[in-house]
């Protein structure tokens, strides 16, 4: 195939060949057309590491995969809040994909963390669409600059694993537009992924794989997507309806069933030839974009420098861990201190560094925290180890607990590794609680009783409750799942060879009962109602003033930062506003550190309900001790806009907005107000609008007041207090009541004069 010839190839294909292009040839490859030298492209899982399977490999991964670097999954990587770092991870992944001649990596996943129970949360970035979209955009750009495509997934409203193949997510349009679609939109518009993968579920009753509103109206017409839309593996319900809606490629191979259904629909007249041509053209466009790999890129088949790749994974792990608590400065541990360091917990020796399911990577190596701590402290401090528990066990082992207590009792400090076993979170099923195993919390109580100087290090892919037990430990580290280099990175952070810089990308609730999805997760009778609307994550906890374990954006450091001198400049206050926000940040501690400056917007006098505040910009800055840096953040119209569900578009309301700058959603240190002209909208003056709406209109109000004045019911309606009930009456009904001065003819003339058509 030569450069730029996909259009001519399309014209030369038979209808049978076109239909065959829309189906996979096996689990991981598109279908070639040998007659015209159209090659097959290989796709592979890869959100946090290449999972290329052998020829004929299965979806479940039972046949294993080639060795590859395992980077921190999205749950950890998102806590870096570092697009540049995420880009380096993407570039490293592209190197390994090119070496294996993989044309498309199946990722990243940008679905929102609606509930901490979702079994696949470890693969998703955040509970906030701006953070998820920004990080995913950096990932997509870097991978594709490396000559490998990405598959943005899972589009859309895929927020649970329970009944994931059939569940219908019942979501109103404003909630979709403001919460569940913006991350997809940001990536599509700014990073231009080669492919988008549709989800299994239904959205408001329609399967995502055959939803023309999602796949064509929004994705292509509104956002300008020009790539290929593929199904998730086994997500196709009605193949012909999918092609008509905008689903180009069915994966994996349907063994010819999809091709036959397309050809039958063409014969029956329920599918147009133009629709098949469009889908086939999108497949050929993907092949054009992947042509260097398909033609044998110079580095195809050559092994990457896995030591260099591991170094990137280690850098990512260092940035992903979050220091939640450090009372009394127990951390960092003094490498030259006196007394033994007791390392307790099987997870210190047998690390859990990635999630389970289709993204499971066969790592090139695995750093173990226990080994790394021993190596760093060799000849300096004694390191004792006791496993304490069996990962996944339902009952404690008295002997293991006794050994752990003995090790803790005689030590200067205890580092206790706790976390979720693999069976607790995986693709395919959801969790039923957010607690650590009772075997582990029981061990913690015994250890703390023997030695209160305890540092807890967590290993988990989704939020776990840390209350009430965290009150008994002075230091707490959220280690997430840190990839294959997580062990050495953890040791460096604990010993102070590196400084913590991670910030939470999701709220840690005090208890599951506080979560907004309780009562509406995972649904029933094939439907799940998104009754919390806009209020997921910190938006919910802030709106309801609910105490949290740790807030969105939180993370400590071995140094401290002060904020000062907030300046807010309105560059354009109109319908598409531009606002520049700047503040000074100073490292007030005695060592270098990294701060993530977060900007939230509060919508003071909005005409519709708005969350208490929403993340609208952020910046990550590294500062030496005593150094001050001026941080500048820019806000566009979307930072202030809401989705107007009657106009079906974004709208910036005139009024006052508050800009809040700080280090977490619950630690906003600087505040400033800004007034925007926005886009004034006249009231929707129809016969069905109530009298109060008409009276508040600057044009229609004086007219109606004149009509009502002197009329019995009219005077009562105009009374500020007594008329409140009457002002809620629609004008069409008021016109039929005596004593108002109105009738249906007068109202019709008023609608013509003051309604949308009249002005």
N, C-alpha and C positions, 0 to 999 in steps of 0.2 A: 504494500500500500504506500503510495507516495503522498507528499505533503499537500494538504488542502483538497483532497479528492473525494471526501466522503459524499458530497452531493451527487457527483457523477456515479459513484458506486451505488448510491441509493436507486438511481434511475435504472441501473443495470441489474438490480436484484429482482427475482421473481417474488410474487406475493408470499409464496411458501417460505422463501429465504428470509424475507422481511419478518414474517411472523416468528421464525425460528430464532432470530436475533433477540427477540424479546423474552427469551427463556434461557436459564443457565444450562450449560452442558453437563455440569456435575455439581458438587456441593460448592465449589469455589471459583468456577470459571464461567465466563460468558461463552456463547456459542460461536464457533468460527464458521466461515463460509469458504470452503476450500476452492470452489470454482473461481472465485474472484480474489483469492489470496487475502481474505479478511481473517485476521488472527483472533484468537481468544485472549482475553485479559484475565489475570488472576486477581481475586479479591481476598483479603485476609483480615481477621480480627486484629485489632491493634490500638485500642485507646491508650494503653500504657505499656505496650510491648508487642512485638510482632508475634503472631500465633499462626504461622504458616504450617498447615498440616500436610502430611504426605498425600500423594495422588490417591483420590478416592476416600480421603479422610471424612470423618463423620462430624455432624454438628456438635455433638456432646464432647468431642475431643478425646474420645477413648483411645484413639490411635496415637495420641501425643502430638508434639509439634517440634519444629527445629529449635535448637538453642537460640535464645535471644535475650537481650537486656530487658530486665523487668524494672521499669520506672515506677515511681509512686502512682497508684491509681488516682483518679480525679479528686476523690474525697480528700486525699492528702495534698496533692498538687495545688488544689484551689486555695488551700490555706497559706500558700506563698503570696497570694495576691500579686504575683509578679509575671506580667505578660512576657517580658523579655526572657525570663527563665523558661516559661512554658514553651516559648518559641525555640529555645535551644533543645528542649526535649523533643519537640516536633522535628527539628532538623536531624537529630540523632536517630529518630525512628525512620525517617526517610532514607538515611544511609543503609540501614539494615533491610528495609523493604526493597531498595534498588538492588542490593546484593542478591536478594532472593527472587528478583524479577516479579515482585508484587506490584500491581498497578494501582490498587486502591486499598488504603487502610480503612477499616470499618469503625470510624469514630471521627470526632469526639461526640460524647453524649451530653446534651445540654438541657435535659428535662429538669424541672424544678423539684426540689426536695419538699414535697407537700407534707409528707409524714415521715418521721424518723423510722417508721416500720418498713418502708419500702426495701425489699431485699436487694435491689440493685443500686441503692444510693451510693455505694462505693465507686460506681462508674460515673456518677454525675457530679458536677462541680459545686453547686451552691443552691441556697434557698432564694437567691436574689438574681433576677435576670440580667442586670447590668454586669455584675461580677462574672457570671457564667458566660455571657456573650463576649465580654472582653477577653477572657482567658482562652475561650474556644477559638475566637478569631485569630489570636496569635498562633495557636496550634495549627490551624488550617493553613494560614499563610506560610508558615515555616515548612510544613510537610510538602505543600505543593510547590514551593520554591525549590525544593529538593527533587522535583520531578515525579512525585507520587501523589495520587489523588486522595481525597478524604471523602467520607460518607457521614455527613451531619445527621445525627440521630437522637432520639426516635421521634419522628414528626407525626403526631403531636399528642400532648396530654397523656403521655405514658408515665404514670406516677405510682404504679403499683405492679406487683407480679401476680397477685391473686387474680385468677380468671383473665390473665392478660391477653389471651387470644380472642376473647369475646366481650369483655366488659365494655360498657358504654360510659364514657366520662361525660357527665351532664354538666356543662359549663356555659355560663352566659357569655356573650360576645365581649363585653367589656373586660371581664376577668381573663378571657383568652388573650385579648390584645395587650393587656397591661402586665400580665404575669407569665403566661405559659407560651406565648409566641415571641416576645421581644428578643430573647437570646437567639432563637433561630433567625429572626429578621436581621439582627446585627451581624451575624456570621455571613449570611447570604449577601447582604448589601456591601459589607466592607471587605470580606475575605474571599468571596466567590468560590465556594467549594465545588469540586467537580461533580459531586453527587450528593443527593439527600436521600436518607432511608426513611420510609414511612413506618409507623409503628403498627403493632398488632391490633390494638384496641379500636373501638368505635368512639367517635366524638359526636355527642348528641344524636346517637342512633345510627350513624353512618360509619362504616369501616373506613379507617384512614386510607386504606389501599384503594378505595374507590370513591373518594370524596372530592368532587371537582372544585368545591370551594377551597379546600385546603391545598390541593395539589396544583390547581391551575389559577383560580381567581386570586388567591393570596400569594402563593409562592412565585408564580411566574408573572402574572399581570401586575400585581402591586409591588413586589420586591424585585422583579427583574431577573429571576433565576434563569440561567441559560444552560444548565447542565442536565444530568440524567437523574431521574427518580427511580430508585429501586425499592423492592419490598424488603422488610425484615424477613429472616429465613422462615418461610411457612406462613407469612402474613396475608397471602392472597386469598380472598373469599370468592369473588366472581371475576375471572380473568378479563373477560370482555369489558365489563363495567370499569375495571381498573384502567385499561388502556384508554377508554373514552374519558376517564376522569383525569388522566395525566400520569399514570403509573407506567413507566417505560419497561423496566426489567423485573422479571420474577426470579427470585432466588430462594432456595437452590433450584436445581433442575426439577421441573414437574414431570420429567420422563415423557415429555411430548404432549401431556394433557393440556397444558396451557396453549400450546401452538394450535392444537386441534380446536380448542374452544374459540380462539381468535378467528380461525378460518371458517368455522361454522357460523360465527356471528356475522362475518362479512357476507357469507352466502345468504343468511337470513335477513340482511339489511339492517341489523341492529347495531352494527359497527361500520364506520365509514373508512374507506381506503385512506383518506387523508389523515385519519387518526393513527392508523398503523404506520403510515409514512413518517409522521411526526415522531412517534416513539422510536422507530428504527433509526431515524436521523440522529436522535439523541444518543443512541448506543454508538453509532459511528463517530459522533463527536467525541465521546469518551475515548474511543480507540485512537483518534487523532491526537488527543491530549497526552495519551500514554505511549505514543509512537516510539520515543527513544528507548523505553524499556522493552517494548514489544519487538523492536528491531535489534535489541541486544546492546544496551548502554555499555559504555566502557567499563564501568565498575560492576556490571551484572555478573554474578557468580563469584565475585571476589569477597573475601571475608573482611568485614570492618575491623578496625582496631578496637577490640572488645575492652581493653584496659581503658582507653579513652572514653568509650561508651559508659563504662562503669563509673568513671569519674563524673560524668554528667548526671548519672543516676544518684550519685552520692551528694552532689550539689543540690539536686532537687529534694532529696530526703532532708538535708539540713534546713532547707527553707520551708518544709512542710510541717514539721513538728511544732506544736504550740505549747508554750509554758503557761498553764492556766493559773497556777498558784505557787508562791514561793515565800511563805511566811518565815520571817526571821533570817532570810538569806541562806537557807539550807543549801541551796544550789548557787554556784557550781560547787561540786565536790573538790576538796583540796587534794590534788594528786600526791602531795608530800605530807599530808596530815597524819596524825597518829591514830591508831586503832584500825580494826578491820572494816572492810566494806562487805556487807552481806548482800549478795544478789540472790533474790528469791523469786521463784516462779518459772514453770516449765517454758513459758513463752520467751524467757531470756535465752534459753538453750535451743528451743525449737521454734523459731520465729514464724509468726504469721505476717506475711508481707504483701499479700494480694488477695483479692476476692475470689470467689468460686464461680464457675459457669463458663460461658463461651469466651471470656476474655483471659482465661488462665494461661499464663506464660510459662514456658520452660526456661528458667533463668540460666545464664552462663555461669553464675556463681552466686552464693548467698553469704553476706556478712552476718555474723552472729554477734549479738550484743554482749553476751557473756564472754566470748573469746576476745572481743575488742577491748572490753574493760580489763580483762586479765593482761592483755598485751600492753595496754597503756600504763597499768599500775605495777607491772612486773618489777621487782626489786625495790619498790617504793612503798606499797601498801599491800597488806594481805587481802585477797579476795576469796570469800567463802561462797559456796553455792549450795542451795537446797531447792529442789523442784517444787515442793509444796503442794502440788496438785497434778492430776492427770488432765490434760486438755480434753474437754468434752465429757468428762466424768460427771455423773449425776450425784454421786456421794463422795464425801471426803475420804481420803486415805489417812487413818490416824497416824501411821508411821511417818508419812511424808509431812504431815502437819507438825508432828513432834520435832522432826529434824529441822524444819524451817524455824520453829520457835527457838530452838537451841542455837541456831546460827545467828538469829537476830539478837538474842539476849546478850551475847558477848561482843557485839559489833559496835563500832562508833556510829555507823549510819546504815540504813537498810534501803536498798533499791528493789522495789517490789513490782514485778511485771505482771499485769493483769490484762484480760481482754476477752474478746468473743471467740468461741471456737468456730471453725469453718462452717459447720452445719447451721449456725445461727443466722448467717446472712449469705445469700447467694441469689444469682439469677434463678428464676423459676418459682420462688416462694417468698413470702413476706414474714417478717418477725411478728411475734404476738406480744412482745414487751420490749422495754429498753434497758433492762437491768443486766448487770454482770451476773455470771453464774453464781449461785449461792455458795458453791464450793469455794470460789475465790473470795467472795466478801466475808465468808466465815473465816478463811485463812487470814485475811487482812486484820480482822478483829483480834485474833490470837497474836499476830505479829506485833501489832501496835501496843498491845498490853505488855509485851516483852520488851519493846524498844520503841518509844514514840517518835524517834528521829527517822521518819519513813518518807521516802520519795516513791510515789506511784507512777509508773509508766504504763499507759494504756495502748493496746493494739486492737483497733476496731475500724470497720469501714463506714460505720454510721454512728450517729450520736448515741451515747449510753448515759444513763442517769448516774450522777456522781454524788447525789444526796441520798441519805444523810451521812454516808461513811466518810465523805471528804472532810468533814469537820474534824476528824481525828488524825488527819495527815497534814503535815506542814507544806509539802510540795507535791504538785500534780502536773504531769506532762501528758498531753493528748498526742500520742504517737501515730494515730491513724494507721494506715497500712503504707509503709514507707518504701516498698520496692526492695530489690535485692541488695542495695547498699544501706538499708535502714539500720542495721546493727552497728556498723562503724560510725554512722552519722549520730546515732543516739549516744554512743559513748563520748564522742567529741562534745556534744551539747551538754551532757551531764557533767563533764570534767571542765567545761569552760574553754576548751580549745576552739570552740565556735560559739557564737551567741545566738540565742533564740530570736527568730524574726517572724515566725508564723502567726497568722491571725485567723480566727474561726470564720469559716465560710458558711456555717450554719449554727443556729442557736442550740445550746445544750439546755433542755428544759429541766426543771426540778423533778417533774414526774410526767409520765405519759398522759395523765388526765388533763394536763394543762394544754396539750397540743390542739391546734384548731381543727384538725381532721377527726377528732374523737366523735363517734356517732355517725360519721360519714366516710369511713374507711374500714374495710375495703368495699363496702356497698352490699347490696343484696338484689336478688332476682335479675342479675345481669346488668345492673346499673349502679354507678357510684355518683352521688350528688356532691358537687363541689360547693357545699353550702356556705363555707367560710369566705367565698368570693375572693376579693383582693387580699384578704388578710391571712397570708401564709408566713411562716417564720417570724422574724422580728416584727413584721407589720402587725401580726396578731398580738404578740406579747406586749408591744408598746401601746396598741390601741386599748387593750384591756388592763394595762398596768399590772401585768402578771409577773411576779418574781421569776427569775430564771437562774439556772445553775451558772451559766456563763453566757454573755450576750454575743450576738453576731458581731464579728469584727474584733473581738477581744483577743489579746495575747500580750504576755509580759516579756520583758527583756532583762538582761543583766545590767542594763543602764536605764536611764529615765529621760523623758522628753517633756519640754515645756512648749506651749503654744502661745502666740502673742500676735498683736497687731493685725487683726482681720480687716481687709479692705474688700468691699464689694462694688464693682463698677458695672453699670448697665451700659453695654455698648449699643444695644438695640432693644427697646422695650415693646416692640410691636407684636404682631401675630406670630412671628418667628424670632423670638427674643434671643439675644446673645448676652451672656453675663460672665464677667471675669472675676474670679475670687482668688485672693492671695492671702497668705498668712506666713508668719515666721515660726519656724520650729527649731528648737535648740536642744542639743544633747547635753543634759545637765549632769550626767554621770561621769564615771572615771574610766570608761572603756568604750570602744567603738560599738555602734549598734545601728539597727535598721528600724525605722518607724514607717507605718502605713497610715498616711493621712487620709481620713475618710470625710466626704462631704455629703450631708443629708439635706434634703429640702422638705420643709414643712409648709403645707398649703393652708395659709391662715384663714381666708374667707372664701373658700371655694364654693361654687354653686351646687356641687355634688359632693357626695361623701368621698373623702380622700384618707388614706392611711395617715397616721400621726406624722410619719417621716419616711422618706425613701432614699436609699443610696443613689446618688446621681453622678459622683466622680470620686476618684481616689488616686493617690500617688505614693510610691514606695521610695523612700530616700535613705541613703546610708550616710551617717554622720560620725565624725571623730569626736572625742570628748571636747566639750566646750564650744563646738562649732554650731553656728546658726545658719540655716538655709531658708531662703524665701521660696515657698511652694506656690505655684500658680495653677489653678484649675479652671477649666472653661466649661460653661453650661450652654447648651443649645435649647431650642424650643421643646424638645422631648423631655428635658429635665423638669419642665413645669406643666406639661400637657397631660390631659386625661383623654380617654377614648369616649367620645360623645356618641352614645348608643342610638340617638335619633338621627344625627347627621352621618353616622357611620364613618367618622374620621377623627383625627386628633384635633384637640382644641385647647388653646391657652386662654384661660379665663382672665379678665382684668382683675387686678387686686394686689394684695400684699402677700409676699412669700417670705419665709424665714430660711436663711442659710445657716446650717449648723456644721461646724468643723470640729473633729476630734479623733479619738483613737478607737472608738467602738460605737455601736448604736446606743449604748447606755453611758457613754463618756464623751459627750459633745462639749468641748471646752470653750469654743468661741461661737457667738451667734450674731448675725446681722440680718436686717430686714431689707427687702427690695420691693419696690412697687413697679408693676408692669401694666402697660396699657393693654397688652394682650390683644384679643380679638373680641370686641363687644358683639354680642349676638342679640338681635331683637327677640322679644318674647314670641313664642309660637302662638300667634293670635288666631285661633280657630273658634268655631262655634262650640267646640267641646272644651276649650280652655275655661278655667274658672274665672269668676269675676275679679278675684284678687290679682290674678296674672294680668288681666286687662287694666286694672287700676294702677298697677306698678309700671306699666309701659309709659315712656315719656311722651309718646304721641297719642295713644289711645286713652290713656288715663284721664287727661283733662276733658276729653269728649264725653267719656262715660260718666264722670263726676257731674258734668253739666246736665246730662240726661236724667240722672238719678235725683238730683237736687229738687226738693219740693214734692217729691213723691213719697207716699207713706212708707212703703217697703224700701224704697230707695234711700230715704234718710236714715233708716235703721241700718241699712247695709253700709252706709258711709261712716257710721259711728265707730270710732277706733276700737272700742271694747265690745259693745253689743253686736257689732256687725261681723265679728270674726267667723262665726258659723256660716252666715249667709255668703260671705265672700268665697267660700269653698264650693259654692254651687256653680256648675257649668253654665256658661252664658246661654246655651240653647234651652236649658230648662228655666233659667231665670226669665227669659223672654216670654215664657208662657204663663208667668205669674202676674197677678194684678198688682198695681201699686209700684211699678218700677219705671214706667215710661218707655219700656222696651216692648217690641213685638218682633215676630220672626222676620218681617220685611226690613225693619230698622237694623236688626242684627246682620242680616245678609248684606246690606249696604256697608255696614261697619267692617265686616270681614273683607269685603272687596277693597275697602279703603285702607285698612290698617294691617291686613294679613300679608303673608309673604309676597303675594302677587301684586299687592297695591303699593309697595314701597321698596 
